[in-house]
Amino acid sequence: MPTPTGPLAGLRIVELGGIGPTPFCGMLLGDLGAEVVRIDRPSAAGRPTPFPVLHRNSRSIAVDLKHPDGADTVLRLIDTADALIEGFRPGVTERLGLGPDACLARNPRLVYGRMTGWGQDGPLAQEPGHDINYIALSGALHAIAPVDGDPLPPLNLVGDFGGGGMLLALGVVSALLSARISGHGQVVDAAMTDGTAALLAMTYGFMAQGMWQDRPGVNLLDGGAPYYGVYRCSDGRHVAVGAIEPQFHEALLRVLGLTDDPVFASRNDRAAWPAMRARLTEVFAARSRDEWAEAFDGQGACVSPVLSLTEAPEHPHHAARRTYLPGATGGHQPAPAPRFSRTTAATPPQPAPLVGTDTDPVLTTAGLTPNDLQALRAKGAIA
């Protein structure tokens, strides 16, 4: 019987409140069983948790980091922590008295995770930015576009989450393993530009081998290949085709009735790709998305319906695996991932309902007395 604790059970992570990749990192670590204590602003105390999915599994305490006693309170909490994660611009936590030197001086085993767009150093370190800026400078955005079309932002999945929060989570867990062995913590510098570059490893490898052109919409995985792309159906919805390998391509043509079509005589003839795409566009447009989904079901052709965010949780595969769970405030939320055979995390995760809900119990575990808490509230250091 799996133990409903998660593989990171027993670890305490302090998260200096933020948006996007840092709380996503906290969510991932919390999903894996760590206790995540989020530091929120006292001005928000009593309000609903702003990001109920990203903040699931985290506890909220309301502390004024700009108040000297507030910063000291966080340092006392850090004495009990295994890691801290923050997403401010370089130098901000140092000015608050909560930089790596101050924290590691008190807790030498602490892992100090820093999430930024540009990194802790370099000419752009102090510049503002968002996901779209980081993936633009890393080369990823240029590659995500139709041929002769404009780059299309892939939501904020590549910079904020894949190249940001997930990279920070990996860095924090790696440094925690190192601290367990060596007894020494360290600083983890996770930059979204670095993470996005790492995600481009295979693409740069293809370029070095002469297998990728540095322009969008003409390559194997960017929509250039007719057998790897998206096609509109008669109802205006779409199917996704990923028939790269020969056996999948053969199955694709068989289901479509195109096995003997001379247009597909040589699928790797790039000069024939436009004609192949035109033919596939014509055929897919003749039936609805769901009709094609039924036709391709079990055929091994790597063809899938393109589902909306509302449709995806209802798909039988996701339902069987419980890939999506009921949301804490309605709707759906993704289930914790990956899955573990022995240390399964409890689900469904629930966030602290209100900002500051856990201030007293969490700070009590850090050694503060009821009198200490009363005095800090009187000074406005906590809420």
C-alpha positions in Angstrom: 0.0 0.0 0.0 1.6 3.3 -1.0 2.4 5.7 1.8 0.4 9.0 1.2 3.3 11.3 2.0 5.3 11.9 -1.2 9.1 11.4 -1.7 9.9 14.8 -0.3 8.0 14.3 3.0 9.7 15.9 5.9 11.3 18.7 4.0 10.3 22.3 4.6 10.5 24.8 1.8 10.1 28.6 2.4 8.6 30.4 -0.6 8.9 34.2 -0.8 5.5 35.0 -2.4 5.6 35.7 -6.1 3.8 34.9 -9.4 4.4 32.4 -12.2 7.5 30.1 -12.1 8.3 30.4 -8.4 4.9 29.3 -7.0 4.9 26.7 -9.8 8.2 25.4 -8.4 6.5 25.4 -4.9 3.5 23.5 -6.3 5.8 20.8 -7.7 7.7 20.4 -4.5 4.5 20.4 -2.5 3.0 17.9 -4.7 6.0 15.6 -4.0 5.3 15.9 -0.2 7.4 18.8 0.9 5.9 21.3 3.4 5.8 24.6 1.5 5.4 27.7 3.6 4.6 30.8 1.5 5.4 34.2 2.7 2.6 36.6 1.7 2.1 40.4 2.3 0.2 41.4 5.4 -2.0 43.7 3.2 -3.4 40.5 1.6 -4.2 38.7 4.8 -7.7 37.4 5.0 -8.2 37.5 1.2 -8.7 34.3 -0.9 -5.5 32.6 -2.1 -4.8 34.3 -5.4 -3.6 31.2 -7.3 -5.5 28.3 -5.9 -3.8 25.7 -8.2 -0.3 27.0 -8.0 -0.7 27.5 -4.3 -2.1 24.0 -3.6 -0.3 22.2 -0.8 1.3 25.4 0.4 0.7 27.1 3.8 0.4 30.9 3.9 1.8 33.2 6.5 1.6 37.0 6.3 4.9 38.8 7.1 6.1 42.2 6.0 9.5 41.6 4.5 10.3 45.3 4.5 9.8 45.5 8.3 13.0 44.8 10.2 11.2 42.5 12.6 9.4 40.9 9.7 12.7 40.0 8.0 14.1 38.7 11.3 11.0 36.5 11.7 11.6 35.0 8.3 15.2 34.3 9.3 14.0 32.4 12.3 11.7 30.4 10.1 14.7 29.7 7.8 16.5 28.1 10.8 13.9 25.3 10.5 13.9 25.1 6.6 15.6 22.9 4.1 15.3 25.3 1.2 14.1 28.8 0.3 12.9 29.8 -3.2 12.4 33.3 -4.4 11.7 35.1 -7.7 12.8 38.7 -7.1 15.3 40.6 -9.3 18.9 40.1 -8.3 19.8 42.0 -5.1 16.3 42.5 -3.8 16.5 39.9 -1.1 20.0 41.1 -0.1 18.5 44.6 0.5 15.8 43.0 2.6 18.4 41.2 4.8 17.3 37.9 3.4 20.0 37.2 0.8 21.9 34.0 0.5 24.8 35.1 2.8 22.5 36.0 5.6 20.4 32.9 5.3 23.3 30.4 4.9 25.1 32.0 7.8 22.2 30.9 10.0 21.5 27.6 8.3 24.6 26.2 6.5 22.6 23.3 5.0 20.0 25.6 3.4 19.4 25.4 -0.3 18.7 28.9 -1.7 16.8 28.7 -5.0 16.7 31.9 -7.1 14.3 32.2 -10.1 14.9 35.0 -12.6 14.4 35.6 -16.3 17.9 36.7 -17.1 20.0 35.1 -14.3 21.9 36.6 -11.3 24.5 38.2 -13.5 25.1 39.4 -17.1 24.2 42.7 -18.9 20.4 42.1 -18.7 20.3 40.9 -15.1 18.4 44.0 -13.8 16.2 44.3 -16.8 12.4 43.6 -16.5 10.9 40.9 -18.7 8.3 38.2 -19.2 8.2 34.7 -20.6 7.9 36.0 -24.2 11.1 38.1 -23.8 13.2 35.3 -22.4 12.2 32.8 -25.1 12.7 35.5 -27.7 16.3 36.0 -26.7 16.9 32.3 -26.4 15.9 31.5 -29.9 12.9 29.4 -29.1 10.2 32.0 -30.1 11.7 32.4 -33.6 11.4 28.7 -34.2 7.7 28.5 -33.3 6.0 30.0 -36.3 4.4 28.9 -39.6 6.5 29.3 -42.7 6.7 32.9 -43.7 4.5 33.7 -40.7 5.0 35.6 -37.4 6.3 33.8 -34.2 3.4 32.6 -32.0 3.8 32.7 -28.2 3.4 29.1 -26.9 1.4 30.4 -23.9 4.0 30.9 -21.1 4.9 27.2 -21.0 8.4 27.4 -22.3 10.0 30.2 -20.3 7.9 30.5 -17.1 7.2 26.8 -16.5 9.3 24.4 -18.5 12.5 26.5 -18.6 11.8 28.3 -15.3 9.8 26.7 -12.4 10.5 23.1 -13.4 14.2 23.9 -13.8 14.3 25.5 -10.4 12.5 22.5 -8.8 15.2 20.2 -10.4 17.9 22.4 -9.1 16.5 22.6 -5.6 16.0 18.8 -5.3 19.6 18.2 -6.7 21.1 20.7 -4.2 19.0 19.1 -1.4 20.6 15.7 -2.3 24.0 17.3 -2.3 23.4 18.9 1.1 22.3 15.6 2.6 25.6 14.1 1.5 27.9 17.0 2.2 26.2 18.8 5.0 26.5 22.1 3.0 23.8 24.1 1.2 24.3 26.3 -1.8 22.7 28.8 -4.1 20.7 27.6 -7.2 20.7 30.2 -10.0 17.8 29.2 -12.2 17.3 31.6 -15.2 14.5 31.2 -17.7 16.9 32.1 -20.5 19.2 29.2 -19.4 16.3 26.8 -19.0 14.9 27.7 -22.4 18.3 27.1 -24.0 18.4 23.7 -22.3 15.1 22.8 -23.8 16.5 23.6 -27.2 19.2 20.9 -26.8 17.9 18.6 -29.5 17.1 21.4 -31.9 20.7 22.8 -31.7 21.9 19.2 -32.1 19.9 18.8 -35.3 21.3 22.2 -36.6 24.9 21.1 -35.9 24.2 17.9 -37.9 22.7 19.8 -40.8 19.3 18.4 -40.1 17.6 21.6 -39.2 17.3 24.9 -41.0 17.4 28.1 -39.0 14.0 29.3 -40.2 10.6 28.2 -39.0 7.9 26.1 -40.6 10.2 24.1 -42.9 11.6 21.4 -40.5 10.6 18.1 -39.2 9.0 19.2 -35.9 7.9 22.7 -36.6 5.1 22.0 -38.9 7.2 21.8 -42.0 6.8 18.1 -42.5 3.3 17.2 -43.7 3.2 14.1 -41.5 3.9 16.2 -38.4 1.3 19.0 -38.1 -2.2 20.1 -37.4 -5.1 19.9 -39.9 -8.5 21.5 -39.9 -11.6 19.3 -40.1 -15.0 20.0 -41.6 -16.4 21.3 -38.3 -13.6 23.8 -37.8 -11.8 21.7 -35.2 -8.5 20.0 -35.7 -6.5 16.8 -35.5 -2.8 16.5 -34.7 -0.7 14.2 -36.9 2.6 12.8 -35.7 3.2 10.0 -38.2 7.0 10.4 -38.3 8.1 6.7 -38.4 7.4 4.7 -41.6 5.0 2.3 -40.0 2.9 5.2 -38.6 3.0 7.0 -41.9 1.8 3.8 -43.6 -1.1 3.6 -41.1 -2.0 7.3 -41.7 -2.2 6.8 -45.5 -4.2 3.5 -45.1 -6.9 5.1 -42.9 -7.1 8.1 -45.2 -7.3 5.9 -48.3 -4.1 7.4 -49.7 -1.9 4.4 -49.8 -1.6 4.4 -53.6 -1.6 8.2 -54.0 1.6 9.1 -56.0 1.9 12.3 -54.1 3.2 10.3 -51.2 5.6 8.2 -53.1 8.6 9.5 -51.3 7.6 11.0 -47.9 11.1 12.5 -47.2 11.3 14.4 -50.5 11.1 17.9 -49.1 10.3 19.3 -52.5 7.0 17.3 -52.4 6.1 18.3 -48.9 3.8 21.2 -50.0 1.9 18.9 -52.3 1.6 16.3 -49.6 0.3 18.9 -47.1 -2.2 20.2 -49.6 -3.6 16.7 -50.2 -3.8 16.0 -46.5 -5.5 19.3 -45.9 -8.1 18.4 -48.5 -8.8 15.0 -47.1 -9.0 16.0 -43.5 -11.4 18.8 -44.4 -14.0 16.3 -45.6 -14.9 15.0 -42.1 -15.4 16.2 -38.6 -12.7 16.0 -35.9 -14.6 13.4 -33.9 -15.3 11.3 -37.0 -11.5 11.3 -37.7 -10.8 10.5 -34.1 -13.1 7.5 -34.3 -11.5 6.4 -37.7 -8.0 6.5 -36.3 -8.8 5.0 -32.9 -6.5 1.9 -32.4 -4.9 2.2 -35.8 -1.4 3.1 -34.7 -1.1 6.1 -36.9 -0.2 8.8 -34.2 -3.3 10.9 -35.0 -5.1 12.6 -32.1 -8.0 15.0 -31.8 -6.9 18.5 -30.7 -9.0 18.9 -27.5 -9.8 22.2 -25.8 -8.9 22.9 -22.2 -12.5 22.1 -21.2 -12.6 18.9 -23.3 -9.2 17.4 -22.2 -10.1 16.4 -18.6 -13.2 14.5 -19.9 -11.2 12.3 -22.3 -11.5 8.6 -21.3 -7.7 8.2 -21.1 -7.4 11.1 -18.7 -10.4 10.0 -16.7 -8.9 6.5 -16.3 -5.6 7.8 -15.1 -7.1 10.7 -13.1 -4.8 13.0 -15.0 -7.1 15.9 -14.0 -8.7 16.4 -10.6 -11.5 18.6 -9.4 -10.3 22.1 -8.8 -10.3 23.6 -5.3 -12.5 26.4 -6.5 -14.3 24.6 -9.3 -13.3 23.3 -12.7 -10.3 21.1 -13.0 -6.6 21.1 -12.1 -3.8 18.8 -13.2 -2.9 16.0 -10.9 0.5 15.8 -9.3 3.1 14.3 -11.5 5.2 12.1 -11.9 3.8 9.2 -10.0 5.6 7.0 -7.5 5.0 3.4 -6.5 5.7 3.8 -2.8 5.6 7.4 -1.7 2.4 8.6 -3.4 1.4 12.2 -2.5 -2.1 12.7 -1.1 -4.7 14.0 -3.5 -6.5 16.1 -4.3 -4.3 18.9 -3.0 -5.9 21.9 -1.3 -4.5 25.4 -0.8 -4.7 27.4 2.3 -8.2 29.0 1.8 -7.1 32.5 2.9 -3.8 34.4 2.8 -2.2 34.3 6.3 -4.2 31.3 7.5 -1.1 29.5 8.9 0.8 32.4 10.3 0.5 31.4 14.0 1.0 27.6 13.7 3.9 27.9 11.3 5.8 30.5 13.3 5.1 28.6 16.5 7.0 25.7 15.0 9.9 28.1 14.4 10.0 28.8 18.2 8.0 32.0 18.4 5.8 32.3 21.5 2.2 33.7 21.7 3.8 36.8 23.3 6.2 37.1 20.4 3.4 36.9 17.9 1.4 39.5 19.7 4.3 41.9 19.8 5.1 41.4 16.1 1.4 42.1 15.2 1.5 45.2 17.3 4.5 46.4 15.3 2.9 45.6 12.0 5.5 43.0 11.1 3.0 40.2 10.7 -0.7 40.0 10.2 
